Amino acid sequence: MQALNVLLIGSGGREHSLAWAISRSSFLKHLYIAPGNPATADLGSNLTLNVSDHAEVLTFCKDQNIDLVIVGPEQPLVDGITNYLTEEGILVFGPDDVGARLEGSKSFAKEIMAKYGVPTADHLTFVDENLQDAEQWILEHDVFPVVLKADGLAAGKGVFISTSKEEAFEHLSEIRNSPSLSGAASKLVIEEFMQGEEASVFAICDGENFVVLPAAQDHKRIGDDDTGPNTGGMGAYSPAPVMTEELMESVKNDVIKPMLYGMQKEGHPYKGALYVGLMIKDEKAKVVEFNCRFGDPECQILMPKITSDVLELLYRAASGTLPEYNLTFDEKTWVCVVMASKGYPGSYPKGYEITGFQNLKSDQLVFHAGTSKDSEGKLVTSGGRVLAFTASGDDLLSAIKNAYDGVSQISFKDAYYRKDIGQKGLRH
């Protein structure tokens, strides 16, 4: 394999962890990140590139002899950046726009799962901009709790668990009236509420073949003990004890293989990271959702856990040569705690200085999610999720302690984080 010029698209904690892993590759010639963040600037060259302008991205790729484009977030994939660049001869890690619909449209994902026999929750899809049909269904049925999902992309905030008719009507009203959700909800999926424990499995796919990364467990709710509204993710750990070897084999055979076969049959072989969100109950797994990219913050624990060359992994997936790759991991447990701005996932202030990085240990990593530099060059908060503090240990308990010890050293005004990341794993 030759040395590669790489363009990484994105700016959050996921992209920082990808940049960190790629920068350690023996196959890297130069890494460009568009737009990146203050921390990725130390790992490559940040760019002011308009990634929504595919022609501008293509021009840059040709001018800089880019060998591989790695797309971090979902929106460019849903918008078809892979299709555009691939047609022009640029290699891309990330599915085409049809593959990305597995995340971009909840109803499409349900249709594909039903067609190819993938286990998931029972559901109904309502195509109604005013959501009146969904409202009528709620009036006529008493099957609570149920889950309401805006069909389109909603940055992890388009899923509502309704425990009563009153709560369901409140959630419908929020979906109707929220500027960030109304566009995602021209279709609405109402599905049965699945009880159990969640887990995340990531398959790296080359269209036909795949490898799986160690299972992780995300913490999506804002509050301890899984209370409050959903977020993009407040912490994670890997490996996740809930995913036994038998369960992992079942997920490979009953979920990932049929999905890859199905996408091939649909004429859109899936290349990239396939996130499988699972609900585990009674040693059986059902799919909660698919994402078309690495999870955030799961990526921030999985990248350090991989001991083989990450850039080679992504290149071989994109180029259809995955069987030639030997994927290896360390034996450690990794834990990530997200430090957020007070008020997230609602509105929050920005511009608070961040300090406390000077005494971190080698097994404590900080991935930047929502940071920027102010006019004086100071590092300040600029997002809801600000930092992902990642640490390892010989077991889950020591990794949790190491992560929270590090978090206690980092300081910014009104910092908020969950205190119970990893506790579910300890119960196993």
Sequence and secondary structure as in RCSB ss.txt:
>XXXX:A:sequence
MQALNVLLIGSGGREHSLAWAISRSSFLKHLYIAPGNPATADLGSNLTLNVSDHAEVLTFCKDQNIDLVIVGPEQ
PLVDGITNYLTEEGILVFGPDDVGARLEGSKSFAKEIMAKYGVPTADHLTFVDENLQDAEQWILEHDVFPVVLKA
DGLAAGKGVFISTSKEEAFEHLSEIRNSPSLSGAASKLVIEEFMQGEEASVFAICDGENFVVLPAAQDHKRIGDD
DTGPNTGGMGAYSPAPVMTEELMESVKNDVIKPMLYGMQKEGHPYKGALYVGLMIKDEKAKVVEFNCRFGDPECQ
ILMPKITSDVLELLYRAASGTLPEYNLTFDEKTWVCVVMASKGYPGSYPKGYEITGFQNLKSDQLVFHAGTSKDS
EGKLVTSGGRVLAFTASGDDLLSAIKNAYDGVSQISFKDAYYRKDIGQKGLRH
>XXXX:A:secstr
   EEEEEEE SHHHHHHHHHHHT TTEEEEEEEE  TTGGGTSEE    TT HHHHHHHHHHTT SEEEE SHH
HHHTTHHHHHHHTT  EES  HHHHHHHH HHHHHHHHHHTT  B  EEEEE TT HHHHHHHHH    SEEEEE
SS  TT  EEEESSHHHHHHHHHHHHH HHHHTT SEEEEEE   SEEEEEEEEEESS EEE   BEE  EEETT
TEEEE S SEEEES TTS HHHHHHHIIIIIHHHHHHHHHTT   EEEEEEEEEEETTEEEEEEEESS  TTTHH
HHHHHB S HHHHHHHHHHT GGG    B S EEEEEEEEETTTTS      B B  TT  TTEEEEESSEEE T
TS EEE SSEEEEEEEEESSHHHHHHHHHHHHTT B TTEE  S TTHHHHT 
